[in-house]
Amino acid sequence: MRTLAALAATALVFIPALVVPGTATATRGIDWGACTDQSFVEAGAECGHLSVPLDHDDPTGRQVQIAVSRVKHKVPSSQYQGVLVTVSGGPGGSGLPFTTLGSQVPGRAAEAYDWVSFDPRGVGASKPALSCDPGYMTHNRPHYVPRNQADEAAWLARTRKYAKDCGAKNDPALLANIKTTDNARDIDLIRAALGVRQVSLYAVSYGTYVAQVYSALFPSRVRRLVMDSSVDPRDVFYRINLNQNIAMNRNLRAWMDWVARYDSVYHLGATPSWVRQTYEAQLKKLAAAPAGGLVGPSEMADAFIPAEYSQASWTTVAEAFASLVAGDWNPVKELFEAVQGPGNDNGYAVYLATQCTDVRWPAKWEQWRADAWRTYRQAPDFTWLNTWYNAPCLDWPVQAGTPVNIDGTGVPSALLVVETEDGAEPFPGSIEVRKRFPGASLVALPGGTSHATTLSGNTCVDSKIADYLLSGALPARLQGDRPDTTCAPPPLPVPAGA
């Protein structure tokens, strides 16, 4: 389930919001102090760390530190709605950028809550932070699509070494305790440290799976629950990635269709097939001679991932593509570096530490290979990219566990939101979550291809979120496995000069 940390954080900029030394005061187990991020300061946030057990089965044993932030409510106590915890995507996405998310809720709904955000264990400002090989996401890597046995062997050697480095450079006990269940239990300790009986949750992308697990483990402690772009609990995580390959590839084709409409701006082809030919020609050119010795076909494929996640990225990716065709490869290089973050593998290390240990993956490379080539026939642009991204799970140094059975019958209500052509978390996942949460209502955006876009200015969606947070009001639940109401997705972007 490749939800890149930079994208899963919904494009919010992350600057570690560490406590200023000497300003902290102890409050119910959290050492609160001043934040250093200016946007957090302007929002009136406070920041701190909470000590939690490394192993929740050994509560008095070794501890790790969870970085936490809070923006307090601004309404009278008679209107106070309690604590709302935001749950970030990934796995591996920083949660602290969501500190200011409440400011995007229309009306006064956000002011009725304490908005609490956190970096999951191993991530960002939480301590210790995982890292395995900061140079792994480097330039000019092997060709994603194996052209021969040597390409396949090169990637298997790379992924095997990454898994080995993770085991060598990190405490095995830490690697064994970064499961989704650990994140869910950390949320419950945040709740306890804040001295409240219940919390509301606002979860996006992978964070929706954390919320599902929390709801299964602690149903009576969930007050209200918003899930944007829900993980399909049936398929964690190997089959989710196979499904994602097809959905992401479809969205790349949708972007190419859009590019063709604006050939007068981008000059990449006046038909989708022409744009496709231009794309494939550039891949072949870079395979023969990486641009600047840095940007090969694998880097180009990664640079185009934002277009598969969000229509808001379509113009940026198209401009970089046009520059590449015109001979300037720097914009594609910059996009690749923004997506993969060479020199910092924290998000990727945590992604694998969670997904590889939440559930057992197929143990034989032969099955991975067969499934990849089968899926490749439908999704040639994303399948092998995603296969190699997850392949360290073949050799992960700690044992996998058993996933929690997701049962939302004990949760009184939930609001689900999804764009029906979401590539990262395909639409059937939200339908399945709705089935498992009888108190849930699902808002669908038909035809939208973007991922995790709530509170980004869609009045129809955002007003429903505000109403639910303020009063608990939900769209009426309909019969059958379908959305309960719809909102129009944002209009497609129009490039400058069109």
N, C-alpha and C positions, 0 to 999 in steps of 0.2 A: 504494500500500500504506500506508494511513493508520494508522500505529501511533503515536499521539500520544506525545510524549516523557514527559508526566506519567503515562501509562498504561503505556508500554513499560518504564518503570523499575520496574514491578510495585509501584507505590504507595510505594516507598521515598523518604524525604525527602532531597533533595539540598542540602547546604551545601558550597560549594567547599572542598575539603580542601587548601588551599595550604600550601606549605612555610613554616615560620617563618624569616624572614631570620636568617642567622648560625648556623643549626643544621645546615646541610646538609653532608654528606660525600659525596665521589664514590665510587661503587661500580659498576664495570663500565659506566660511561657514564650511569648514572642518579644524579642528585643527590638522595640520600635525606635526609630531615629529618623533623621532627615534623609531625604533622597538626594542623589547627586544629579540625576537627569532633570534638565530644566523644565521639560514638559510635565514631568511628574510634580515638580515643585509648584508650577503654575496651576496644576489641577488640585493642589492642596493635599497631595499624597504623603504618606509616611511609609518608610521602608524598614525591613528588618529580616531576621532569620529565625527559623524555628528548628529546634533539634528534634529529630525523629529517629526511631530505631532503624539501623541498617537492615536488620531482619525483623519484620513485624512479629515473628514467632518468638523472638527473644527481646521483649520490650525493654529490659534493663541492660541490654548489651550495648555494643558499639552504636554510636549515633552518627548521622549525617545531617547536614544543614540545608534547609529549604529556604530559598530567598523568597520573601513575601512582600507585597505592597498593599496599601489600603487607601481608598478615598472614602471618607466617612459621609454618612447621609447629611442632608441639608434641610430636612423637614422637622417639624415638631415631633416629639415622641409619640403623640397620638396618631401620626401618619407614617411612622417608621415601619418598613416592611422586612427588616432583618438583613442578614448577610447574604450577598450574592458572590459566589466564587466563579471566576472565569477559568475555562479549561482549554488550553491551547492545543494546536494540531501537531503533526509530526508522524510518529513519535520523534522527539528531539527538538521540537519548536519551543522557543522561549515564550513564557507566559507573561513576563513582566510588561511587554508592550501593551497588553490589554488593560493596564492601569487606567488609561484615559478613555476606555471604550464607552463608559457610561455617558460621556459628553455627547455621544452620537445618537443616544436614544431621544426621540422627539418628546416634547412636553416635559413634565416634571417627574416622570416615572423613575428615572435613574436617581434622582435626588432622594428618593425614599429608601434607598439601599446603601449599605456599606459595600463598595465594590472591592473585592479582594482578588488579587492576581498572584501567581507564583511561577517560578521556574521549576519544572519537575526535577526530581532527583537526577543528578548527573548532568544537568543542563545549565549552561550560562553562568549565572551568579550563584547558583546552588553549589555546595561544596561537599565532597570533591566533584569536579567536573571531568567527564570522560573525554579521553582522546586516545586514539590508537596509532594513527600515522597521518600527521598534518599534511604531508606531501602526496597523499594518495590521489586526491582530486587534482591532478596536475594536468599540464597541457600535453598534446600530442600522444594520447594513449592509444592502445591497439584499436583496431576497427571493431565497432560493436557487433556488427553482423559477421559471423565467422565465414570468411571466404575459403578457408582451408583448415586443416587440423592444427596448423601452427597458430592461427588466430585464437582458436578455442583453447589451446594449451596455454597461450600467453595470458588469457583472461583467467583461467582456472588457477594459474600460478599466482596472479595478482590477488585474487579474492582469498585464496588460501593463506597467503602471507598476511593479508589484512586481519583475518580472523586470528592468526597466530600472534600477531603484534598486539591485538586487543587483550589476549590472554596474558602476554608477557608484561605489558606496560600498566595493567590495571589490577587492582585487588580482585581475586576471583569471587570473594564474597560480595563485592559491589556489583560485579557483572551478573551474579546470580539473583540480585534483588532489584532489578529495574524493570520488573514486569508491570503490566497494566494494573494488576491487583495491588502492587506496591504504591502506585500513583493514587489509586482510589483510597487506600488506607491513609496515605499522607493527607488527602483532602479531609478525611474524617478527623485527623489529629489537628489540622488547622481549625476545623469547626470547634473541636473541644477547647483548643487554646483560646479561641475567641469567646468561649463561655456561652454558646448558643445551642439549643436543642436541635434545630434544623438549619439547613442552608438551602438556598436556591442555587442552581447551576446554569451557567451560560457556556455552552460547549460548541466548538467548531471542529470539523474534520475528524482526525484521530481522537481529539478530545471528546467527541460524542461516544466513542467506545469506552473511554474512561468513565464517562457519565453513566453509560449503561451498566458497567461493572459496579460502580458505586451504588446505583439504584438496586442492583441485584443483592449486593451485600448489606446495604443499609437503607432499605426502602422507607422506613418510618422517619428517616432524617432528611428526606427530600421534600422541600416545600413547593418550589416551582422549578421547571426544567425547560430550557430552550436548547434544542439541538439543531445546528446548521450543518447540512451535508453529512448525513449519518453513515457510519460504518455498518456494513452488513454483517450481523453477528453470526450468520451461518457459515461464513467463508474465511474467517481469520486463519492465517493471513496469506497462505500460498495461493488459494483460488481467488482471493480478492485481487491479487496482482495480475492473474491471468485475465480476469474481467476488466481490470483497469487498462490493460494493454489495448484492448479493442476500443474502449470508450475514449481513451486519449488519442488514439490514431484517428478515430472518427472526427474528433474536434480539430485535429491538425488539418484534415481535409476541409472542414467547415471554414477554417481560416484561409485556406488556399482559395476556396470559392469567393470569399470576401475580397481577397487581394486581387483576383481577376476583375472584379467590378471596378477597380480603381487603377487600371493599367495606365491611365493617363498621368497618374501620380507616381506609381512605383516602377512601371516599365518592366514588369516581371512576367507578363503574359496576359492576353486578353480573355483566356478561357481557363477554367480550372485545370484541364489537362496540360495546357501550356505552362502554367505556373508549376505544376508537378514536374514537368520535364526540366524546367529551369532549376528546381530544387535538386533533382537527381543529378543533373549535370554538375552542380556545385559540389555535391558529395563525392562524385567521381574525381573531380579536379583536386579536391583536398586530400583524397586518398592517395593520389599519385604524388602530391607535393603539398604537405601542410603549409598553410599560409604563415609566413614568418617563422617557419619551423615550430609553430605553436598550435595553430588551429587546424585540426584534422577533421574528418567526418564525425568522430565521436563528440568533439567539442561543439561542432555545428548542431548536431542533434540535441545536445543539452541546451544550447542557447535558444532553441525554439520551444522548449518546454513551457515557458510562460504563456504562449499563445494557446496551448492545450488546456491550461488552467483557467484563464480569464480573458474575456473579450476586452477588458481594459488594457491588456498588453498587446492587442493586435497591431496597433499603429507602431509601437516601439519595435516589435519584432520585424514587421514589414520594412521599416526604415533600415534596420540593420541588414536585412536580407538584400535590399536594393543596394546598399553600400558595398556589400560583399561582391555582388555581381559587377559593380562598377570598379572593383579593384581595391576597395578600402575594407580590410578585414577587422579593423580595430573595434567597430561597434559589436560585431559578433563575439569577439574575444571578451569584451566588457560584459556582454550578456551572459556568456558562459561563466565568467568569474562571479557575477552576481548570483547566479543560480547555484553553483557548486561551491563557491567560497574557498578556492585553493588556499592552503595554509592554515585552515581551521576546520577540523573534521568533527567538532564536538557534536553537532546535530546528527551527522551520519553515524557516529559511534553509538549514540543513544538510540537512534532509530533501530539499528541492528540489535543492540543489547535488549531492546524490548521485544521486537518482532521475532527474533530468533529464539527467545526463551518463553514467550507467552504460550506457544503451541509448537508441537513437533512439525517440522518440515520434511518433505521426502528426503530420504537418506542417500539415494542413489542419483548420481549425475545423469544417468541414462534417462530417468524419468523427467528431470528438468529439461534435458535436451529435446526429448520427444514432444513435451508439452510446448516448448518454445517454438519449435519448427511448425507445429500444428497451428499455434496462435499466429505465427508470423504470416501465414497465408491470408489472414484477415487484417493483421496489424503490422505491416512491415516496418513502420517508422518507429514504433515504441517498444516492441516486444523484447528485442535483445538488449536494448538500453536498460530496461527494467529488470531483465533476467540477471544481468551482471551486477546491477545495483544490490540485488538481494542475495546473490550467490555466496557471500561469506557465511550465510546460515548453514551451508553444507558442512562447514568445518568449525562451527562456533564452539568456543572452549568450555562452555558450561551447559549443563543439561536443561532441556526444555521442560516446561510444566504442562498443566492441563487447563484449558480455558474455562472460565466461569460460565455456567448456563445463564443466559440473559433472560430474565423474567421481570417484566415491568408491571405486573399486576398489582403490586403493593404501592405504586406511585400514583398519587391522586390525579395528576394532570401533567401534560407536557405539550409544548409547541414545537413541531418539526417544520423545517424549511429546507427546500431543495430546488435547484434548477434541474429540469428533467433530462438535460443532456450533460450534466456534470460528468467530467471525465475522471476525476480523482476518486470520487465516491459515487458510483453509478446509481441511478434512480431506484432500481429494485431494492437497494439497501434501505432506503427510507420507508418504502412500503413494508418491508419486513419488520423494521423497528416499530412502525405504527401498529402492526399486528400484535407485537409483544407488549405494547404499552396501551392497554384498553382505554386509558384516560387521555390518550394523545389525539391531537388534531394535526393534520399535515397540510401545509401551504406549499403548493407547487408553482413553479414558474415555467410554463410550457415553452419549450424551444430554447431556453437559456443554456449556455454551455459553460458558465462560470462556476467556480467552486468557492464556497464559504464567503458569500458576499452580503450577508445581513448587516444592517446598520451602515450601509454605504450610500444611502440617499434614495432608496426605492420607497416612496411614501406608503404604498400599499402594504409592503412587507413590514417596514419599520413601525408603522402605526399599530399593526397587529401585535408586534412584540411589546410595544409600550402598553397597550391595553392589557395584555396578559400579565406583564410584570406588575402593573398597578392594581388590577382588580381580579386577576385570575380568569378573565373572560377569554374563551376560545371559540373559533369557528365551530359550528355544529358538526358533530361527527356523522358521516354518512355511512350507509351500508356498503359492505364489500371492501375489497382491497384496492383502494384508490385514494387520491387526494380528497381532502374535505373542502378545500377552496383553492382558488388560483389567483395569482397576481401576474401581471405582464412583466417579463424580464426587461431590463434596460434596453433601449434601442442600440443597434449596432453602431460602433464608432464611425465617424466620417472624418477622413484624414484632411489635414490642412491642404488647401489648394484644389480640393475636389470640386 
